[in-house]
Amino acid sequence: MSDFYSIFWDYYVAIISIVSVLGCAVFLWMQGRRTVKVQLNAQGEPQTTGHVWDGDLQEFHNPMPRWWILLFYITVFFSVLYLILYPGLGTQWKGVLNWSQTDQYQIEVKAADAKFGPIFAAFLKEPIEQLAANPKAIQMGERIFQSNCSQCHGSDARGGRGFPNLADNDWLYGGTPEAIKTSVANGRNGVMPPMAAAVGDREAVIDVANYVLSLSNSTHDSVRAARGKEKFVACAACHGADGKGNQTLGAPNLTDKIWLYGGTVDAIVQTVTNGRGSSTMAPGLSAMPAWQGTLGDAQVHLVTAYVWSLSNKAGASPAPAAVPAPAK
């Protein structure tokens, strides 16, 4: 967005802000000079403006109460004071207090580090398998996950179209604590290139799609699948000759019934034809961002323990029993 920035917008914001505040002040001053006397009708009742709501709710022709006008003056005074103290007139004016959101954020981060740093440091020393059996650690890991990972993987970590399910035992890059931690810390950028040119025409792509479905005993055309087996050789470099995938490359296993983008002939044809990745889908859809710089070592460790625990509850090592303090 910085490419579209211009000093014009600073002056634009400043002029609108100043004119708006001054305009309110002038309007209040002009209205304050007017004196409106209570008008009485022939029956000696206060005269109305003629505006009626809900059948009998009338607007009297009375002057605005002084306390109300005073509140408006206070609002104008507060606005002027705020624009003097804080950067409300564009980037060219920093305000007398020189306050900024960045500085405020850094202050809050330091305060949080001072408060929670020792807790995180203690968890960082524990193995992930042991943390997975610690309810307090898992609760903290879940909160980190909800704040940073649930936007893609869902609040239940079961993912969605284009986003892996983290609650099962199917892993693109491996489900060991070390592999998960590497994914969280460094990110992943899985890309499937378009393979239509290597496979052949559209009919050949449909044949391959049916062969892929046959690997998991899904509904398929057996005749097309038999023809597609020969063409699948172009895909074996990543997915393996048996279609069981390659976790080193992040190539999915095609022999199960777990599909990241759908397990229909049309979905597989689209994948083979166009590929999958940030260049062919929505930007970042297939890219897992790196969280090391945002979360730090301890929080990456905790969220890894939480994710690993979702599919390894039985394998979690029980937390060591607390040693009672010696009697005084």
N, C-alpha and C positions, 0 to 999 in steps of 0.2 A: 504493500500500500504506500510505502514511502516514495515510490516512483510518481505517484499522483499528488504528492504534497506540494503546496505552494504557499509563499508568505501571504498571498491574498486571503487565505482562509483564516489566518490569525487576525487580520484587520476586519474581516467579515464577522467573526465571532465577537471581537471587541466592540465594534460599532453597534451591533445588534444589542449586546448586553447593556452597554452604556445608555443607548437611546431608550431602551425598554424601561430601565430604572428611572431615568430622568423623566420620561413620559408619564410614568405612574405618579411621580412626585408632583409634576405640573398639574396633572389632572386632579389630584387630591387638593392642591392649593386652590385651583379654580372652583372646585365644588365646595370647598370650605368657606369661600367668600360669599356664596349664595345663602340667602336667608329665605326659608320657606315657612310661611305661617300656616297653621292648621286651618283648613277651610271647612266651614260648616254649611250643611245644606239647609233647606227651608225648615226641616224638622229639628234643626239644632244638632244633627249628628255629623260626625266627621265625614268630609267628602272623600270619595274614593277615586281612583284613577280610571275606573271602569273595567279593570281586569278582574275576572272571576274564574275560580277553579273549583272543580268538584261541586258545582252548584251553589255553594254559599261561602266559599273562601274568597274574601275580597282584599284588594290591596289599597290601603289608605294612602292619601296624599300627604304623608308626613315627612319631615326632614330626617336624614340619617342620624342615628345616635352619635354623640360625640365620642363615646368610648370605642365605637366601631371605627370611626375615622382615625382615632389615635392608634388603633391596632394596625391600620394600613400604613401610617407613618412609621411605626416601629418596623414593619416589614421592609420598607424602603431603606431605613437606616441600617438594618441588618444586611441587606443586599450590598449596600455601598461598603460597609465594613468588611464583608466577606471578600468582595472583589479586591480590596486593598491588601488583605492578609493572605489570601490564597490565590493560586494561578487559575483564575476564572476568565481571563481575557486573552486566551491563546498562549502559545508557547513562548512568545517574546516577553511575557510578564510572569515572573516566578512567584510573585507575592512577597510581602514583607517577611513572612515566616519562612520562606524558601521551602515550603512543604511539597512533597511529591509522593505519588502512589508507590513508586519504586522504593523510596526510602522507608515509607511506612511498612511496606511488605518485608523489607530486610529486618526491620526492628521486630516485627511479629515473628519472623522465622528464627531470629536469635533467641527470642523469649521462649519459643517452643522448643528449640534445641536445648536450652538450659534446663527446661522442665522435664522433657521426655528423653533427652540424650542418654542419660545413665540407664534408663529402662531399655532403650533400643540396643545400647552397647552390650547389656547383659544377654539379651536374646541373640545377638549376633554371634556370640561364643558357642551357642548350642547348635548341634546338628539339626538339619531340617527334619529328619525323621522323628527326632525327640520333640521338636517344637510342634509338630503335627498332633501330638498327644497332649499339648498344653492348652487348655481352654482359653486362658487369658491371651496367649500368643495368637491363637487362631482367631479370636475376636478382633484383635488389633489388625491382623492380616486381612480379615474380611472387610474391615472398614477402609483400609487402604485400597483394596480391590474395588469396593463400591465407589470410591471417590475417583479412581483413575482408570479402571479396566472395564467396568460394567457398561460403559457407553457402547462398546463393541461386542463384548462377550455376554452381555445380559446380566441382570442382577442375580440370576441363579447360576451364572457361569456356563450355561448350556448353549451359548452362542446363537447363531442364526445363519442365514444365507451369506456365505463368504467369510464367516467368522467361526473358528473351530469351537466345538464343545469341549470344555475343560473338565467336565464332570464324569467322563467315561475313560476308558483305557485305550482309546485310539489317538495316537500322537503323530504329528507330521515330522517332528524333529526329535522325538524321544520323550519318554515320560519319567525319566530318572530325575531326582532332585537337581543334579548338576545340569541336565539338559534344560529343564524348566527355568532354572536360575539364569542360564545363558540367554534364553529367549526373552525373559523379562528385562535383564540388564542391557543386552546389546540389540534387542529387536530381531525381527526376521523379515526378509523381503522375498517371499516365494513368488517365482514367476514361471508360468507355463507358456512357452512360446507357441504361436500358431503353427499347427502341424498339417494343415490341409494340403499344402504343397508337397510335403513328404509322403502323405498317405495317398493322395490322388484326387479324383473328382468327388462331387458331392455323394454319389452312390457309394464310392469306396469309403467315405467318411461315415456314412450310415452303417455300412458293414462293420467297421471298426467299433462303432458305438454299440452295436448288438453283441459283438464279441466281448467287449468290456463288461456288458451286463451279464453275459454268460459266466464270467469268472466268479460272480457272487450268486449264481443260480437265480438271478432276477429274471423277470419276464422278458423274453427276447425272441427274435426270429432265428431259429437254428440254422437255416440255410444261409442267411446273411452272416451269422456269426462264424460259420465255417469259412466263408470267403474273407471275413475280416481278420481271422487269425494270422494269415500271411502278412497282411498290411500292418498288423500290430508291431511288427519288428521295428518300425520307425519309432515306436514309443518305448521299446524295451530298454533303451539306454538309460532312462530315468526310472521307469516303473518296474524294471526287471522283466525277464522273460516269462516269469510266472505271474507278473502283475502285482506282486506283494509290496511294491514301493521301495523307497530308499530314504531312510531318515536322515542320512548325511546331506542329501539334497533337499529334503522336505517334500519329496515326491510321495503322494498318498498311496495307500494300499487300495487296490481296486478289487480285491477279492472279498471284501466284506460289504455290508449294505449301508455303510456310512458315507454320505456324500456331502461335500462342502457347498456345491452349487446345484445340487439336484441330481437324482438318479433316473431320469427319463431319457429316452432316445434323443429328444430335442435338446435337452440340457447338455448332454454329452457331445452331441454334434456341434453345438455352439462353442463348447470348451475346446474341442479339437480344431475347429475352424478358426476361431479368433484368439485362442489362448486365454490365459487368466493372469492378471497382474495389474499393477497401477496404470500401465499404459493402455490397457484394453478395457478396464472397468473404471468405476468411479475412482478418482485420485485417492490413493492410500488404502483402498479396499483390501488389497492383498498384502499390504505392508504393515508389519507389527512394529511400532515405534520403540526406540530404546528408552528405557526408564531409569537407567543408572544416574544420569545427570539430574533428573527431576527428584527421584526418591532417595538416592543415596544407598550405601551398602546395607544398612540395617533394615530399611523398609523393603528393599528388594528381597532380602532374606526372609522377612516375615510374610510377604505376599506369596513368595515361592512356597513356603510351608503351607499356607492356606490352600493354594491351588493343588499342590501335591496331595493334601489331605482329602480333597474331594473324591479322588479315585483310589485312595490307599488308606482308608480308615482302619482296615484290619491290620495293615502293616506298620502303623505308626508305633514308634517305640514309646512306652509309657514314661512320663516324666518322673525323674527320681523323687523319692519321698523326701519331704522337708526334714532336715535334721533338727530335733528340738533343741532349743537353747538350754545351756546348762543352768541348773537351779542355783540361785544366788544364796 
